Amino acid sequence: MIELAKLSLTKRSRLTSVLGLALDGSRLEGVVLRRANGAFQAQHPFSVSLSLDPLTAAPELVGREIRNHLDANEARERHCVVALPLKWALTTHVEVPAMPEADIPSFLQIEAERGFPCDVQTLHVATSRCRGASDKQHALVVGIPKSHLATLEQVLHAAKLKAVSFSLGITALQPPGSGSDGVLALAIGDSQVGLQVTAGGGVAAVRTIEGAFETEGSQRELKTDLAAREARITLGELPAELRETVRSIRVFGPRDLAQQLVDELELRLEAMGLKADAVARYGANEFGAPLPADTTISAAFSLAAGWLGGRPVCFEFLPPRVTAWQQMSKRYSSGRLRTVAAAAGAVAVLVGGAFGIQQFQLVRLQRQWVRMAPKVKELNEIQQHITQYRPWFDERVGGLTILRSLTQGFPEDGAVTAKTVEIRDLRSGSCTGTARNYQSLLQTVKRLREMPGFAEVNLGPTRGQSPALQFSFNFVWNEGAIRAN
């Protein structure tokens, strides 16, 4: 478990430039940041929409698409820091009792196993600790699925990039401070709103607000009342000694949407005495060096500037680098080395023989192909004519296909049931229903996300109590993923 990851300053000092990337749904933002003569220089900023999902599409294809965008914007930097989508993060809050410092990591490991709805071994976990006014410690444990991180590394490798840091964009925009005052930060993204509470020298809460946007045609409307209500709920769930330290609200995002949200927050949270502001620019010398004039605030820029400026990363999710020699040294002891070498020699002989047999079969098949190639060519030409002149029609039943996939994702024991299903343009839809408990609901959403065809499944707010927990979720359907499988 990583405790406020302390990154190697020696490694950072070797880099004078880095590519900052921020992934938010299908939106990818980036900027190349250089540090020269004691000042930052921003180059080649870009913001693009990816046509392929980095988690479900082939990593080689996604990497090639990212590489094409980078080449189009003349971004040649190889080393990159990446802001992960906040919706990948699972969180649990732990109250740390008085104990020796050396025992706290083990205690947090046990609490993570109890708090997460999945096997903690499948997660890359990082923690941030806060200290309240009574000197009591609290810890926020954040986990990212290792499979997501491995897939992202493959995508970046295919894009000819080398990651030096994986973190959360909202913690780069609003890092935890050393003062006693806490901050509620809201980051307006492409399809959701990120929320973070910093207090007591650490991060006390971090989450996404799903369903915060309504899209009608090409217009996107922010549901400020929903965002403000969820922010108030999050503050209410915090321990009192941390909640009482929160004095201000900072909103990051497009200026018009940020100001709308600020107005709603001031109206809703006026009784709590919180002051809300839309953050329009970076502070002077915020990253330890002068910034370019009129720098646009973004998670990609903040993460890159923090990395080059030596700011500690609050949550670090980059998997550790393990060389092949380290793996071999850890796996085999010196007493077994001769046995392993003999076994390796035997395997090499068997593999060589297998390759010889395979080569013989390839030669024989190649001769058969030479004899049948003219007939195959003739049949292909006939098939092309048939395809050209026959009528075209679509044999797919899109709506039933979506309903069947939804049905397969729900448990057979009736722990989660659907009441209404709405399908819009065979591309997206929503579902409402009831669940016996929140755990069964989370498992159902997880199964749907892993099924081919569902590009996105976003869980909305829940109401009621077990065993009649009311829920709703939205989904995006990708017919191409079904065909690919």
Steps between C-alpha positions, in 0.01 A plus 500: 500500500637840396495777762498840324750375243843657539645502152869503419618857453815367336291344223300821460811712479605318184183615322471858378184436297200274530172435319197550722193293406153497659251228406134574576257260335567527128669840539880522495676825589872555484781752508878484472661688788865598512699663777778722375680793664290464814164539321238271347429496127176340378504362145259316272184496718216290360160359591353218289227237515613139468290278278622187681456411867845444660362221721298300246668557164826338393792684669693513171214680326442746785873569522515564127208745525671688785826503308324649197354780716842571653667511157226730368575742787880455464532366855826301490563458874525133601473515881150568627303545822139385478192615692281190531119517466354558845224247430764222511562569869347303786523660845448413865547715811683365805531648848854429621523418872800592714775252413872498409576651160658176381170312552278743308571364146402147608187633668398693188561188288256302716242779493531523120421129471187561707393825336534432126225306317761286322823312568756760603770296321342608171547869589797734506440683828621838628405690816484856629486572874334797670526622857200663669486770766499234774823355355306192385619357167281406207606330178347496153590180315470519120527196273532477120451160328838361397347377175413861406856614572653210303277576201588869515870417509456287186317787329776747587768255384317466167493882481882502551464667841660418835295577810684643801191559714134397523291720728162672536446828322290663771777454760737679262252788462446527877781329696463460877642795688693519823262753661204430724231618255338239278388543138216343305613478136273426203640428153253516210597232250374382164218279630514525879609719790790400723487583870780515756524616861843587641531551873749440778797483264358225276214395277191415705265404215505457123220382271315564175153648467329291235208627298604862542450576129198491273559492125238616255630485146830688495419694819644390835333624818650473849255394771632738762234406755609135489870591531431731796284239674766229458767739629293566810444127553875434471576767759236352730663155481839632614607478865386816680853609593601497131175646366523800732840598355364542146480873437492545121389342173706515181341413165715409198371477146354707211432852621124509432429159653728569796320828578160329480616239749650766731168688510310180586752400768485840670122472509494142632792517743451854628405370845835322531694824449695372199640740242491373141724625218549403136875453448597695189880503520794349685654677795828683463793262539257217583737233372825661612574674170337766278223375274422607143259791472128412466560134584177301478428299814489127427579175674761416235690826556473480881628142509793577267593822683479328838726220377765734357468731801568217748158507666422171682237288328209432733384174339752311285366204302790425263577127536855429621756408238627143541775378268515147364820435699329609823210267430738208438711578807192514720351182362802273501749438779864411436443139614247442223683684224661187346165321488342802335782518242458131413124542468552807280734299273243222467230754420726659236547160329126434501423848369759458224345169396153655503621781275651245260171313471314827457735608220445169317122547526525859375694389190242230427209741542671759284521248214130421538417870489695551178288230335166641619574875472354544146169339601481717814557813295218406264260435792590833661415685179162324481430586865579866436247511216236335720562753776486791258164417343299339780264720709624635830307469820581496870427172678589630843239563769676770697247562774462133587877457501535778758222354716655155485840634609337695784315187614822295500665759725237476774533224766274198466406495871296822470733701726485781242189554285416751230177700495545717191740492206527788256699464176583810297603470132643152566809677636425587859238451765416483865368244745327533837415231751546369852777309674516310825829663595763735363758220464280308254439821304873572470568144381226531236642829370847344492373204295330731253818707457696186420250373243570568130275764355478726806746786441400675823280417799461789744321439831273785606377597849327239714206544735343296774643230722558126473321281400325750269788719382388701196762565233549633149786481257577624151681304232658557159464218248774419246372258233853481351634326813242218454606450140868496593434214742 
